[in-house]
Amino acid sequence: MRKRLSILAAVYLVCLACVLALFHTPIEATVDLAALNDTAMTAKDENWDAKRIAAELDRAYDEMAAQKQARNLGLEAGVIVLLTVFCGALAVALVRIERRMIRPFRQMESFAQQVASGNLDVPLAVNKENSFGAFTESFDLMRTELARAREAEQRANASKKELIASLSHDIKTPVASIRATSELMATTARSDKQRSQAETIVAKADQVICLVDNLFDSTMRELQELAVHPQELPSRDIVALLSKADYEKAVVFGDVPDCLIYADPSRLQQVFDNILANSYKYAETDIAVSASLEDDMLVVDIDDHGAGVADNELPLLTNKFFRGKNAQGKKGFGLGLYNAASFMEGMQGGLECFNKPGGFTVRLMFTLV
């Protein structure tokens, strides 16, 4: 937008210079033959001398030059006013086009790229005043529905994998009993046929156990996609990770003591994403972040100024799929704080939630190196 306005200003200045150059060229007065003829007749009748005739001609010439100069100044002022009004109107039109069409279109383009890359956590600002207002709202609803579908799919897949892992583990017990009984039958068989049949059962039992083990191992590997791998991390990275999660720019940072903590950067980013998303959704206030060292732990408090939650719901906030009364009418699945608490536990830390006068606090505790 600045580039377009700069070009418009340059064009305006060039046109203004051309106008000034046009109207400020030396004036060459044209000769008014009728006026000169009248002057000559008058001079002849009145017997003017040469000096008087020359003076009268000079006066007539000066009057004609002054009249032309005044006419040129008027035309110059009019052209400058028209040029200024035209460029001003064009600048206003460019600003309106930028605000109502180009800027919303670029926001939608960036939003589409975020959705295409799988990032469904960044909302699209809805402004019904611009030309894309209705489309913007529809696109953001699409993002919400995609996020809901993805979370539901992840939850269903996780439940299926947990069920498969559990069944795989449970199937091995009866199969092992069948195998042990078959081995006993093979050793006590009275005929070669019975011994052969028992040994076949043992072989098939071993085959079933092998298949179940493979299924169990494969499922467990998939379930460990959300595994936490803590490492030494400087405490100053906390501010950077929180800044990435703070897409509404609502966080006010306090001092963070300089130290080393155990944390998984990718999982810690998810922890901050979930906590700040909850604050945006339920509190809709500024968020204060403070940190201190307590008993070989780095304690980070994330405070908002919302209404908090009911005291009887506080112990349940980190339960899987739990949603409090304040969640009515708001979209979500009750997984944010559950995942955050699980990740903090995997990083040898902890997560606590409590109300305080004038707000709600999520406290994160990190083990020092």
VEXRO-880359 format. One record per residue (C-alpha): residue number from 1; residue in one letter; chain; x, y, z. Coordinates in nm, 2 decimals, always signed. Each point is the difference from the previous one (the first is absolute). Layout:
// VEXRO-880359
nr	rest	kette	east	north	up
NUM	a	A	X	Y	Z
...
//
This chain:
// VEXRO-880359
nr	rest	kette	east	north	up
1	m	A	+0.00	+0.00	+0.00
2	r	A	+0.28	+0.24	+0.08
3	k	A	+0.16	-0.07	-0.33
4	r	A	-0.32	+0.08	-0.19
5	l	A	-0.04	+0.33	+0.19
6	s	A	+0.36	+0.09	-0.06
7	i	A	-0.05	-0.05	-0.38
8	l	A	-0.32	+0.21	+0.02
9	a	A	+0.19	+0.28	+0.18
10	a	A	+0.28	-0.01	-0.26
11	v	A	-0.25	+0.02	-0.28
12	y	A	-0.17	+0.29	+0.17
13	l	A	+0.33	+0.19	+0.04
14	v	A	+0.09	-0.06	-0.36
15	c	A	-0.33	+0.13	-0.12
16	l	A	+0.02	+0.30	+0.23
17	a	A	+0.35	+0.08	-0.13
18	c	A	-0.13	-0.02	-0.36
19	v	A	-0.29	+0.24	+0.08
20	l	A	+0.23	+0.25	+0.16
21	a	A	+0.24	-0.02	-0.29
22	l	A	-0.28	+0.05	-0.24
23	f	A	-0.15	+0.30	+0.16
24	h	A	+0.32	+0.17	+0.10
25	t	A	+0.16	+0.03	-0.34
26	p	A	+0.09	+0.35	-0.12
27	i	A	-0.31	+0.18	-0.12
28	e	A	-0.01	+0.13	-0.36
29	a	A	-0.29	+0.24	-0.03
30	t	A	-0.18	-0.02	-0.32
31	v	A	-0.07	+0.32	-0.19
32	d	A	-0.35	+0.13	+0.01
33	l	A	-0.03	+0.16	-0.35
34	a	A	-0.33	+0.16	+0.07
35	a	A	+0.13	+0.17	+0.31
36	l	A	+0.31	+0.12	-0.19
37	n	A	-0.21	+0.14	-0.28
38	d	A	-0.22	+0.19	+0.24
39	t	A	+0.31	+0.14	+0.17
40	a	A	+0.15	+0.10	-0.33
41	m	A	-0.32	+0.18	-0.11
42	t	A	-0.02	+0.18	+0.33
43	a	A	+0.36	+0.11	-0.02
44	k	A	-0.05	+0.13	-0.35
45	d	A	-0.31	+0.20	+0.10
46	e	A	+0.16	+0.14	+0.30
47	n	A	+0.35	+0.05	-0.15
48	w	A	+0.18	-0.20	+0.26
49	d	A	+0.38	+0.02	+0.00
50	a	A	+0.22	-0.31	-0.03
51	k	A	+0.07	-0.03	+0.37
52	r	A	-0.37	+0.00	+0.09
53	i	A	-0.07	-0.26	-0.26
54	a	A	+0.28	-0.23	+0.13
55	a	A	-0.12	+0.04	+0.36
56	e	A	-0.36	-0.08	-0.10
57	l	A	+0.12	-0.31	-0.18
58	d	A	+0.21	-0.11	+0.30
59	r	A	-0.30	+0.04	+0.22
60	a	A	-0.23	-0.20	-0.23
61	y	A	+0.27	-0.27	-0.02
62	d	A	+0.03	-0.02	+0.38
63	e	A	-0.38	-0.02	+0.04
64	m	A	-0.02	-0.29	-0.24
65	a	A	+0.29	-0.18	+0.17
66	a	A	-0.16	+0.05	+0.35
67	q	A	-0.33	-0.13	-0.13
68	k	A	+0.16	-0.31	-0.15
69	q	A	+0.20	-0.05	+0.32
70	a	A	-0.31	+0.01	+0.22
71	r	A	-0.18	-0.23	-0.24
72	n	A	+0.29	-0.25	+0.02
73	l	A	+0.01	+0.02	+0.38
74	g	A	-0.37	-0.08	+0.02
75	l	A	+0.04	-0.30	-0.24
76	e	A	+0.31	-0.12	+0.19
77	a	A	-0.19	+0.01	+0.34
78	g	A	-0.29	-0.18	-0.15
79	v	A	+0.21	-0.27	-0.16
80	i	A	+0.19	-0.05	+0.33
81	v	A	-0.32	-0.03	+0.20
82	l	A	-0.14	-0.25	-0.24
83	l	A	+0.32	-0.20	+0.00
84	t	A	+0.01	+0.00	+0.38
85	v	A	-0.36	-0.10	+0.03
86	f	A	+0.05	-0.28	-0.26
87	c	A	+0.31	-0.14	+0.17
88	g	A	-0.16	+0.03	+0.35
89	a	A	-0.31	-0.19	-0.12
90	l	A	+0.22	-0.26	-0.16
91	a	A	+0.21	-0.04	+0.32
92	v	A	-0.32	-0.04	+0.21
93	a	A	-0.13	-0.26	-0.25
94	l	A	+0.33	-0.19	+0.02
95	v	A	-0.01	+0.00	+0.38
96	r	A	-0.36	-0.13	-0.01
97	i	A	+0.08	-0.26	-0.25
98	e	A	+0.30	-0.11	+0.21
99	r	A	-0.20	-0.03	+0.32
100	r	A	-0.32	-0.15	-0.15
101	m	A	+0.14	-0.23	-0.26
102	i	A	+0.38	-0.05	-0.03
103	r	A	+0.08	-0.03	+0.37
104	p	A	-0.29	-0.24	+0.07
105	f	A	+0.09	-0.20	-0.31
106	r	A	+0.36	-0.03	+0.13
107	q	A	-0.12	-0.11	+0.34
108	m	A	-0.22	-0.27	-0.16
109	e	A	+0.30	-0.11	-0.21
110	s	A	+0.22	-0.03	+0.31
111	f	A	-0.28	-0.18	+0.18
112	a	A	-0.04	-0.25	-0.29
113	q	A	+0.38	-0.07	+0.02
114	q	A	-0.03	-0.06	+0.38
115	v	A	-0.29	-0.24	-0.06
116	a	A	+0.18	-0.18	-0.28
117	s	A	+0.30	-0.05	+0.22
118	g	A	-0.22	-0.15	+0.27
119	n	A	+0.00	+0.29	+0.25
120	l	A	-0.37	+0.03	+0.11
121	d	A	+0.07	+0.19	+0.32
122	v	A	+0.04	+0.35	-0.15
123	p	A	-0.34	+0.17	-0.05
124	l	A	-0.09	+0.22	-0.29
125	a	A	-0.10	+0.35	+0.11
126	v	A	-0.36	+0.06	-0.10
127	n	A	-0.09	+0.35	-0.13
128	k	A	-0.34	+0.02	-0.17
129	e	A	+0.07	+0.36	-0.12
130	n	A	+0.24	-0.11	-0.27
131	s	A	-0.10	-0.16	-0.33
132	f	A	+0.11	-0.34	+0.12
133	g	A	-0.19	+0.01	+0.33
134	a	A	-0.24	-0.28	-0.07
135	f	A	+0.28	-0.22	-0.16
136	t	A	+0.22	+0.07	+0.30
137	e	A	-0.26	-0.12	+0.25
138	s	A	-0.06	-0.31	-0.21
139	f	A	+0.37	-0.08	-0.03
140	d	A	+0.04	+0.04	+0.38
141	l	A	-0.29	-0.23	+0.06
142	m	A	+0.16	-0.25	-0.24
143	r	A	+0.32	+0.02	+0.21
144	t	A	-0.20	-0.07	+0.31
145	e	A	-0.18	-0.30	-0.15
146	l	A	+0.33	-0.13	-0.14
147	a	A	+0.16	+0.03	+0.35
148	r	A	-0.30	-0.17	+0.16
149	a	A	+0.01	-0.28	-0.26
150	r	A	+0.38	-0.05	+0.04
151	e	A	-0.02	-0.01	+0.38
152	a	A	-0.29	-0.24	-0.02
153	e	A	+0.20	-0.22	-0.24
154	q	A	+0.31	+0.01	+0.22
155	r	A	-0.21	-0.09	+0.30
156	a	A	-0.17	-0.28	-0.18
157	n	A	+0.33	-0.13	-0.13
158	a	A	+0.16	+0.02	+0.34
159	s	A	-0.29	-0.19	+0.15
160	k	A	+0.03	-0.27	-0.27
161	k	A	+0.37	-0.03	+0.05
162	e	A	-0.04	-0.02	+0.38
163	l	A	-0.27	-0.27	-0.05
164	i	A	+0.22	-0.20	-0.24
165	a	A	+0.30	+0.03	+0.24
166	s	A	-0.22	-0.11	+0.29
167	l	A	-0.15	-0.30	-0.19
168	s	A	+0.34	-0.10	-0.13
169	h	A	+0.13	-0.02	+0.35
170	d	A	-0.30	-0.19	+0.13
171	i	A	-0.01	-0.25	-0.29
172	k	A	+0.35	-0.12	+0.09
173	t	A	-0.11	-0.14	+0.33
174	p	A	-0.25	-0.26	-0.12
175	v	A	+0.22	-0.09	-0.30
176	a	A	+0.29	-0.06	+0.24
177	s	A	-0.23	-0.23	+0.20
178	i	A	-0.09	-0.19	-0.32
179	r	A	+0.36	-0.04	-0.09
180	a	A	+0.10	-0.13	+0.35
181	t	A	-0.28	-0.25	+0.00
182	s	A	+0.09	-0.11	-0.35
183	e	A	+0.36	-0.05	+0.10
184	l	A	-0.12	-0.22	+0.29
185	m	A	-0.22	-0.20	-0.23
186	a	A	+0.30	-0.05	-0.24
187	t	A	+0.21	-0.14	+0.28
188	t	A	-0.27	-0.23	+0.13
189	a	A	-0.14	-0.11	-0.34
190	r	A	-0.06	-0.38	-0.04
191	s	A	+0.04	+0.00	-0.37
192	d	A	+0.20	+0.17	-0.26
193	k	A	-0.31	+0.14	-0.15
194	q	A	-0.11	+0.17	+0.32
195	r	A	+0.36	+0.13	+0.05
196	s	A	+0.00	+0.15	-0.35
197	q	A	-0.33	+0.17	+0.05
198	a	A	+0.11	+0.14	+0.34
199	e	A	+0.32	+0.13	-0.16
200	t	A	-0.20	+0.16	-0.28
201	i	A	-0.21	+0.19	+0.26
202	v	A	+0.32	+0.11	+0.17
203	a	A	+0.14	+0.13	-0.33
204	k	A	-0.32	+0.18	-0.09
205	a	A	-0.01	+0.15	+0.35
206	d	A	+0.35	+0.13	-0.05
207	q	A	-0.10	+0.15	-0.33
208	v	A	-0.30	+0.17	+0.16
209	i	A	+0.22	+0.14	+0.28
210	c	A	+0.25	+0.13	-0.26
211	l	A	-0.28	+0.18	-0.20
212	v	A	-0.15	+0.14	+0.32
213	d	A	+0.35	+0.13	+0.11
214	n	A	+0.05	+0.16	-0.34
215	l	A	-0.34	+0.17	+0.02
216	f	A	+0.06	+0.11	+0.36
217	d	A	+0.34	+0.15	-0.08
218	s	A	-0.13	+0.18	-0.31
219	t	A	-0.29	+0.15	+0.19
220	m	A	+0.22	+0.11	+0.29
221	r	A	+0.24	+0.17	-0.24
222	e	A	-0.29	+0.19	-0.15
223	l	A	-0.13	+0.09	+0.35
224	q	A	+0.35	+0.14	+0.08
225	e	A	-0.02	+0.26	-0.28
226	l	A	-0.08	+0.24	+0.29
227	a	A	+0.30	-0.11	+0.20
228	v	A	+0.19	+0.26	+0.20
229	h	A	+0.37	+0.03	-0.03
230	p	A	+0.13	+0.25	+0.26
231	q	A	+0.34	+0.16	-0.04
232	e	A	+0.19	+0.29	+0.15
233	l	A	-0.16	+0.32	-0.10
234	p	A	+0.09	+0.36	+0.09
235	s	A	-0.28	+0.18	+0.19
236	r	A	+0.01	+0.29	-0.25
237	d	A	-0.15	-0.23	-0.26
238	i	A	-0.33	+0.01	+0.20
239	v	A	-0.06	+0.36	-0.11
240	a	A	+0.07	-0.09	-0.36
241	l	A	-0.24	-0.29	+0.01
242	l	A	-0.27	+0.20	+0.18
243	s	A	+0.04	+0.28	-0.26
244	k	A	-0.07	-0.25	-0.28
245	a	A	-0.31	-0.12	+0.18
246	d	A	-0.13	+0.35	+0.07
247	y	A	-0.15	+0.08	-0.34
248	e	A	-0.24	+0.25	+0.15
249	k	A	+0.29	+0.19	+0.17
250	a	A	-0.17	+0.00	+0.34
251	v	A	+0.30	-0.12	+0.21
252	v	A	+0.19	+0.23	+0.23
253	f	A	+0.33	-0.15	+0.09
254	g	A	+0.18	+0.03	+0.34
255	d	A	+0.36	-0.09	+0.08
256	v	A	+0.10	-0.36	-0.06
257	p	A	+0.30	-0.12	+0.21
258	d	A	+0.29	-0.12	-0.20
259	c	A	+0.04	-0.37	+0.05
260	l	A	-0.01	-0.34	-0.18
261	i	A	-0.31	-0.22	+0.01
262	y	A	-0.11	-0.34	-0.12
263	a	A	-0.25	+0.04	-0.28
264	d	A	-0.10	-0.12	-0.35
265	p	A	-0.02	+0.31	-0.22
266	s	A	-0.26	-0.14	-0.23
267	r	A	-0.22	-0.13	+0.28
268	l	A	+0.05	+0.32	+0.21
269	q	A	-0.12	+0.20	-0.30
270	q	A	-0.32	-0.21	+0.00
271	v	A	-0.04	+0.06	+0.37
272	f	A	+0.01	+0.38	-0.05
273	d	A	-0.22	-0.02	-0.31
274	n	A	-0.27	-0.18	+0.20
275	i	A	+0.02	+0.22	+0.31
276	l	A	-0.01	+0.33	-0.19
277	a	A	-0.28	-0.13	-0.23
278	n	A	-0.21	-0.07	+0.31
279	s	A	+0.07	+0.35	+0.14
280	y	A	-0.10	+0.16	-0.33
281	k	A	-0.32	-0.21	-0.01
282	y	A	-0.12	+0.03	+0.36
283	a	A	+0.16	+0.31	+0.15
284	e	A	+0.04	+0.24	-0.29
285	t	A	+0.24	+0.22	+0.20
286	d	A	+0.37	+0.08	+0.01
287	i	A	+0.22	-0.28	+0.12
288	a	A	+0.29	+0.06	+0.25
289	v	A	+0.30	-0.24	+0.01
290	s	A	+0.23	-0.01	+0.30
291	a	A	+0.27	-0.24	+0.10
292	s	A	+0.20	-0.08	+0.32
293	l	A	+0.24	-0.26	+0.14
294	e	A	-0.15	-0.21	+0.28
295	d	A	+0.15	-0.32	+0.16
296	d	A	+0.22	-0.10	-0.30
297	m	A	-0.29	+0.07	-0.24
298	l	A	-0.08	+0.28	-0.25
299	v	A	-0.36	+0.10	+0.06
300	v	A	-0.18	+0.18	-0.28
301	d	A	-0.34	+0.16	+0.07
302	i	A	-0.23	+0.08	-0.29
303	d	A	-0.27	+0.23	+0.14
304	d	A	-0.31	+0.14	-0.17
305	h	A	-0.27	+0.23	+0.14
306	g	A	-0.31	-0.20	-0.08
307	a	A	-0.27	-0.15	+0.22
308	g	A	+0.19	-0.32	+0.07
309	v	A	-0.18	-0.34	+0.05
310	a	A	-0.21	-0.15	+0.28
311	d	A	+0.21	-0.12	+0.29
312	n	A	-0.15	-0.35	-0.03
313	e	A	+0.11	-0.02	-0.36
314	l	A	+0.37	+0.09	+0.06
315	p	A	+0.12	-0.36	+0.07
316	l	A	-0.17	-0.12	-0.32
317	l	A	+0.15	+0.25	-0.25
318	t	A	+0.28	-0.23	-0.10
319	n	A	-0.23	-0.30	-0.05
320	k	A	-0.04	-0.13	-0.35
321	f	A	-0.30	+0.15	-0.18
322	f	A	-0.12	+0.20	+0.30
323	r	A	-0.16	+0.34	-0.06
324	g	A	-0.13	+0.23	+0.27
325	k	A	-0.32	+0.20	+0.02
326	n	A	+0.17	+0.31	-0.14
327	a	A	+0.06	-0.20	-0.32
328	q	A	-0.36	+0.01	-0.10
329	g	A	-0.05	+0.15	-0.34
330	k	A	+0.38	-0.01	-0.07
331	k	A	+0.16	-0.25	-0.24
332	g	A	+0.25	-0.25	+0.13
333	f	A	+0.05	-0.36	+0.10
334	g	A	+0.16	+0.01	+0.35
335	l	A	+0.34	-0.11	-0.11
336	g	A	+0.21	+0.31	+0.03
337	l	A	+0.09	-0.01	+0.37
338	y	A	+0.00	-0.38	+0.00
339	n	A	+0.27	+0.00	-0.27
340	a	A	+0.19	+0.28	+0.17
341	a	A	+0.01	-0.18	+0.33
342	s	A	+0.11	-0.32	-0.16
343	f	A	+0.28	+0.17	-0.18
344	m	A	+0.11	+0.18	+0.31
345	e	A	+0.01	-0.33	+0.19
346	g	A	+0.21	-0.15	-0.28
347	m	A	+0.24	+0.29	+0.03
348	q	A	+0.05	-0.08	+0.37
349	g	A	-0.20	+0.31	+0.10
350	g	A	-0.36	+0.07	+0.09
351	l	A	-0.31	+0.21	-0.06
352	e	A	-0.25	+0.15	+0.25
353	c	A	-0.31	+0.21	-0.05
354	f	A	-0.15	+0.23	+0.26
355	n	A	-0.22	+0.30	+0.04
356	k	A	+0.14	+0.32	+0.14
357	p	A	-0.16	+0.34	+0.09
358	g	A	-0.08	+0.16	-0.34
359	g	A	+0.09	-0.29	-0.22
360	f	A	+0.12	-0.35	-0.07
361	t	A	+0.35	-0.14	+0.00
362	v	A	+0.17	-0.30	-0.17
363	r	A	+0.33	-0.08	+0.17
364	l	A	+0.27	-0.19	-0.18
365	m	A	+0.29	-0.15	+0.20
366	f	A	+0.33	-0.10	-0.17
367	t	A	+0.28	-0.21	+0.14
368	l	A	+0.33	+0.18	+0.00
369	v	A	+0.30	-0.16	-0.15
//
